[in-house]
Amino acid sequence: MEMPTVTAFVCQRCGHCCQGVGGIVMSAADIERLADHVSLDRETFLSRYAEFVGGRQRLITGDDNYCIFYADGCSVHPARPDVCRAWPYFRGNIIDADSHAMAAEDCPGINMQAPHAEFARQGRDYLTSRGLCRPRGADVPEALVETCPDNP
C-alpha cells in the first residue's frame, strides 16, 4: 500500500519571502507584466520601482525592507514576478537539502514533514506546470534555472 503524498508547501501569506533587499530580480516579461498591471509604460515603471544592479533589474524595497509592492500582502499578486511565483521552489532549494532546510526556517509554508526528495519532486512539477523552468540566460534570475522535463 502506498503512503499518501505529503504536501511540501502551502503558502501562509506571511510575507517573509517579500522581505530583504535584492531578492526580486525581474525578467523582461516580468517588467512588462508589472508595468501593464500598474498602468505605466516600461521606462516609468523602472524609474519608480526598480534598480539596475549587477546587470539585472530588480524591484526596490521600501523603508521597511519589504518589496515596494508589499503592504499587508502583495498588492500586485496577479502580475508578480516569476521568482515570486516560483517560491520556495528555487533551484538551490530543489537541488540542496541544506538550502531547503534553511528556507524552511524562515518560511512557515514549507512542510518539513515532506522529505527533501518529495519537496524537489513537487517543486519540479509545480515549476513545469506553470512554465517557470528556465534555461540559463542573461534575462533569467538564477533562482529559476532548473532542470525540468521540458528543460534538460
C-alpha positions as CSV (number, residue, x, y, z in Angstrom):
1,M,0.0,0.0,0.0
2,E,1.4,3.4,-1.0
3,M,1.8,6.1,1.6
4,P,-0.2,9.3,0.9
5,T,1.8,12.1,-0.5
6,V,2.7,14.8,2.0
7,T,2.2,18.4,0.6
8,A,5.6,20.0,0.6
9,F,4.4,23.6,0.6
10,V,1.3,25.7,1.3
11,C,1.7,29.4,1.2
12,Q,0.8,31.0,4.5
13,R,0.9,34.6,3.1
14,C,3.2,35.6,5.9
15,G,5.4,37.9,3.7
16,H,8.7,36.5,4.9
17,C,9.7,35.9,1.2
18,C,8.8,39.5,0.4
19,Q,11.4,40.9,2.8
20,G,15.0,41.7,2.0
21,V,16.9,43.8,-0.4
22,G,17.8,42.5,-3.8
23,G,15.9,39.3,-4.0
24,I,13.4,40.1,-6.6
25,V,15.2,40.0,-10.0
26,M,12.9,40.6,-12.9
27,S,13.0,39.4,-16.5
28,A,11.8,41.5,-19.4
29,A,8.5,39.6,-19.3
30,D,8.1,40.4,-15.6
31,I,8.7,44.1,-16.2
32,E,6.1,44.3,-19.0
33,R,3.5,42.4,-16.9
34,L,4.1,44.5,-13.9
35,A,4.2,47.8,-15.8
36,D,0.9,46.9,-17.5
37,H,-0.6,45.9,-14.2
38,V,0.1,49.3,-12.6
39,S,-0.8,51.1,-15.8
40,L,2.7,52.6,-16.5
41,D,5.0,52.4,-19.5
42,R,8.1,50.3,-19.1
43,E,10.5,53.2,-18.5
44,T,8.3,55.0,-15.9
45,F,7.8,51.7,-14.1
46,L,11.5,51.0,-14.0
47,S,12.3,54.6,-12.8
48,R,9.8,54.3,-9.9
49,Y,10.1,50.7,-8.8
50,A,13.3,49.2,-10.0
51,E,17.1,49.5,-9.8
52,F,19.7,48.1,-12.2
53,V,22.3,46.1,-10.2
54,G,24.7,43.5,-11.4
55,G,23.4,43.7,-15.0
56,R,19.8,43.0,-13.9
57,Q,16.7,44.9,-13.0
58,R,15.3,44.2,-9.5
59,L,12.4,45.6,-7.5
60,I,13.3,48.1,-4.9
61,T,12.3,47.8,-1.3
62,G,10.6,50.3,0.9
63,D,12.0,51.8,4.2
64,D,10.8,48.6,6.0
65,N,13.0,46.4,3.7
66,Y,9.9,44.7,2.2
67,C,9.3,44.7,-1.6
68,I,7.9,48.0,-2.7
69,F,4.6,46.3,-3.6
70,Y,4.2,44.6,-0.2
71,A,1.7,46.1,2.2
72,D,-0.1,43.5,4.4
73,G,0.1,41.3,1.3
74,C,1.2,41.5,-2.3
75,S,-0.5,44.5,-4.0
76,V,0.5,43.2,-7.5
77,H,-0.1,39.4,-6.8
78,P,-1.7,38.6,-10.2
79,A,1.3,40.2,-12.0
80,R,4.1,39.3,-9.6
81,P,7.5,38.4,-11.0
82,D,8.3,34.8,-11.8
83,V,10.7,34.5,-8.9
84,C,7.8,35.3,-6.6
85,R,5.6,32.8,-8.4
86,A,8.2,30.1,-8.0
87,W,9.0,30.5,-4.3
88,P,10.0,28.3,-2.5
89,Y,10.9,26.1,-5.4
90,F,14.1,27.8,-6.2
91,R,17.0,26.0,-7.8
92,G,19.1,25.9,-4.6
93,N,16.2,24.6,-2.5
94,I,15.4,21.8,-5.1
95,I,19.0,20.6,-5.5
96,D,20.3,21.0,-2.0
97,A,18.6,19.6,1.2
98,D,20.5,22.0,3.4
99,S,19.3,25.1,1.4
100,H,15.8,23.6,1.6
101,A,16.1,23.3,5.4
102,M,17.4,26.8,5.8
103,A,14.5,28.2,3.7
104,A,12.1,26.3,5.9
105,E,13.5,28.1,9.0
106,D,12.0,31.4,7.6
107,C,9.1,30.1,5.6
108,P,6.2,28.5,7.7
109,G,4.6,27.2,4.5
110,I,7.4,24.7,3.9
111,N,6.4,21.4,5.4
112,M,9.5,19.7,6.8
113,Q,7.5,16.5,7.2
114,A,7.9,16.1,3.5
115,P,11.3,14.7,2.8
116,H,13.6,16.8,0.6
117,A,13.2,14.4,-2.3
118,E,9.4,14.9,-2.2
119,F,9.8,18.6,-1.9
120,A,12.1,18.6,-5.0
121,R,9.6,16.3,-7.0
122,Q,6.7,18.6,-6.1
123,G,8.8,21.6,-6.9
124,R,9.7,20.4,-10.4
125,D,6.1,19.5,-11.1
126,Y,5.0,23.0,-9.9
127,L,7.6,24.8,-12.0
128,T,6.9,22.8,-15.1
129,S,3.1,23.1,-14.8
130,R,3.4,26.8,-14.5
131,G,6.0,27.4,-17.2
132,L,8.6,28.6,-14.7
133,C,11.5,26.4,-15.6
134,R,14.2,28.4,-17.4
135,P,17.5,27.7,-19.2
136,R,20.4,29.9,-18.2
137,G,20.4,33.2,-19.9
138,A,21.1,36.9,-19.4
139,D,17.4,37.6,-18.7
140,V,16.9,34.7,-16.3
141,P,17.0,35.0,-12.5
142,E,19.4,32.3,-11.3
143,A,16.8,31.0,-8.8
144,L,14.7,29.9,-11.7
145,V,17.4,27.9,-13.5
146,E,16.4,24.3,-13.0
147,T,16.4,21.0,-14.9
148,C,12.8,20.2,-15.7
149,P,11.4,17.7,-18.2
150,D,11.0,20.4,-20.8
151,N,14.3,22.0,-20.0
152,P,17.1,19.3,-19.8
